[in-house]
Amino acid sequence: MKFKIITFGKVKNKNLFLEIEELKKRISRIEFVELKEVKEKNIDILKKKEFELIKENISKENYNILLWEHAQELDTISFHKYLKNIDKTICFIITGAYGPNDDLKSLIDMTLSLSKMTYTHEQAQYMLVEQLYRVECIEKNIGYTK
């Protein structure tokens, strides 16, 4: 499995940054695309500008998964089972704080929620990378609880 994560801004929390970097070393095939944060007061315009940036970095050749609070949740085993049946690069998209616009939703193959609770983008990025690491461990039959 090959993964791509599209997100806005850099991880500023040093502890989360270090944890994410350590996990990235352990995941053999992962690419990060950090888009520049959009500054805009009008939410509709902001979401449209974010969409334009995201659109440049996604492809129909990929399997595009939008992380979104209004989506289904999966446990780690179910997440692994779902992903292992995808034979394309799996592209995860973390939008800005106000979520996706309708244009982006039309380009998505699946929506996924990491939790019903609200997290910062940095925390969501860490949780996603942690789960991808666990998926890779399951795939390679390596214990990950240590």
N, C-alpha and C positions, 0 to 999 in steps of 0.2 A: 504494500500500500504506500502511496505517495500522498503527502499532505501539503496543503498551502493554506495559510491563514492570512486574511486581509483584515487589518484593523486600523483605527485612527490613533495617531500619536504614539509617542514612545512611552515605555513603562518608566514612571518617575520614582515609584517606590523602590528603593534600592534592594530591600529584602526580596520582594517579588521578582525584581529584575534578575537577581542572582539565582533564585529558584528556577525561573523560566530558562535561563541560560544553561543551567545544569541539566535540566530535562531535555533541552534541544540537543545537547551533546549525546544523549542516550537514544534519541529517536533518529534512526538512520536517514529517513527521507522526509525532511520538513523544510518548507520555505516560508519565510515571513515577508509580508508586504506591509510596511508601515506608511500609511497615507498621512499627509499633512492635515492637522485638525482644521476644520472649517469654522471661521468666525462669522457669525451672522445672527442677528436678533430675530428675524422673521423665520419661524420654524419651518414653514413650507419651502421657503427658498433654501434654507440650510439643508433640508433633506434632499432637495433636488440637486444641490451642489455636491453633496456626499454621494448621491447616486452616480453622477457623472464621473467622479473619481473612481468609484468602485467598478463601474461598467468597463473602464479601461483595463481593469486587471482581472476580469473574469472571462470565461470562455464557455461556449456550449460543449467544447471538448472535455471540460471538467464536470464533475458532479458537484453542484453548488449547494451548500448547506448554510442557511441563514440562522445564526443564533438569535433567538427572539423569545421574549418572555411569554408570548401567546402561542406557544408551540408545545408539542409533545415532549415528555421527558422519557429518558431511557436509563436503566441501570447499566453498569459497566459491561456486564456480560452481553446484554441485549445490544448495546452500542457496538461491541466487537462483532457480534453476529451480523448486524446490519451492514457495517462497513466492509467486512470481508467479502461480501457479494458484489461490491462495486469494482469494476475493472477500469476505472478512470482515475485521474488525479482528483482527490477529494479536497475541495476548496471550501473552507469555513470563512464566513463573513461576519464580522462583528461591526455593526453600524455605530453611529454616534448615539448620544444619550436619548434622542427622541425617536429612535427606531427607524425602520425602513420606509421609503415611500412606495407607492403602489407599483411604479415602474420596476423597482428592484424585485418586488415580490413576484412579478411575472417571469423573471429570469431564474428563479430558484427551483431546485429539484426537491428540496426538503427543508422544513423548518425544525429547529431543535431548541429546547429550553434546557439550560443547565440546572435550573431550580425555579421554584415558584417565588423564591426570595429575590430581592434586588441586590446586585453587586456592582462595584465599579467596573469599568472596562478592563482595568489592570487585573482585578480579581477574576473576571470572566476569562481573560486570556490565560491566566495561570491555571484555572480549573480545566479549561479545554486542553492545554498542553499536558497537564497531569493525566487526564483521561486518555489522550493519545499515547502517552507513554505506557499506560496500563494495557491498552489495546495491543501495542507492540509486544509487551511481555506475554500476554495471553497467546498471541500469534506464534511466538517463539517458545512457548511453554516454559517461561522463566517466572519464578515467583517474584512478586512485586511488593509484598507486604513488609519487607525488611527495610 
